[in-house]
């Protein structure tokens, strides 16, 4: 998958902030987690405005409803992390958030920590475009859809018929 190769290259080159455009947030997080477990083994934290941080019981609910605190908290993390900030682009209209992101870049590079901002819309202020790498998360391929359908059949204890499987693949595309 081209996305995985691009993500690997960006992580190895210590790109501090990635902006991934997708409507499939759950699938994106699954792909990133699986890829990380296979290749890097960074710790992963997730943040969203409503629930704050999760992914580590020690950090649950930190920075709930506070995007500025979510960025400040990153300075307390010691090991390499992948931090997924869900819908964080919605706060780009706040000048203090933009400034904090710019200030955070050098720290992220030193600690090999990566911020991944997930979004379903492309809204990056001009002042952040030089520090953010944009990556598009593609729709699943036929092969990926087939793997998922086979997995579902396996969980259900059913065998997949080629005709049914092919029809499901076409319907999912």
BELVENLIN-V764674 format. One record per pair of residues at least 12 apart in sequence whose C-alpha atoms are under 6 Angstrom apart, sorted by sequence separation. I is the first residue (numbers start at 1). GAP is how many residues later the second one is. D is the distance in Angstrom with one decimal. If there is no record, write none. Layout:
<<I,GAP,D> <I,GAP,D>>
This chain:
<<52,12,3.8> <51,13,5.4> <50,14,5.8> <49,15,5.9> <50,15,5.6> <49,16,4.7> <88,29,6.0> <80,31,5.8> <82,31,5.9> <84,31,6.0> <85,31,6.0> <86,31,6.0> <87,31,5.5> <80,32,5.2> <81,32,4.7> <82,32,4.9> <83,32,4.8> <84,32,4.7> <85,32,4.8> <86,32,5.0> <87,32,5.1> <80,33,4.8> <83,33,6.0> <84,33,5.9> <44,37,5.6> <46,37,5.8> <42,38,5.7> <43,38,4.8> <44,38,4.8> <45,38,4.8> <46,38,4.8> <47,38,4.9> <48,38,5.1> <42,39,5.2> <44,39,5.8> <16,89,5.9> <16,92,5.5> <16,93,5.9> <14,95,5.9> <17,97,5.8> <19,97,5.8> <23,97,5.2> <16,98,4.9> <17,98,4.7> <18,98,4.7> <19,98,4.8> <20,98,5.0> <21,98,5.0> <22,98,5.0> <17,99,5.9> <21,99,5.4> <18,114,5.6> <19,114,6.0> <17,115,5.1> <18,115,4.8> <19,115,4.7> <20,115,4.9> <21,115,5.0> <22,115,5.6> <18,116,5.9> <20,116,5.5>>
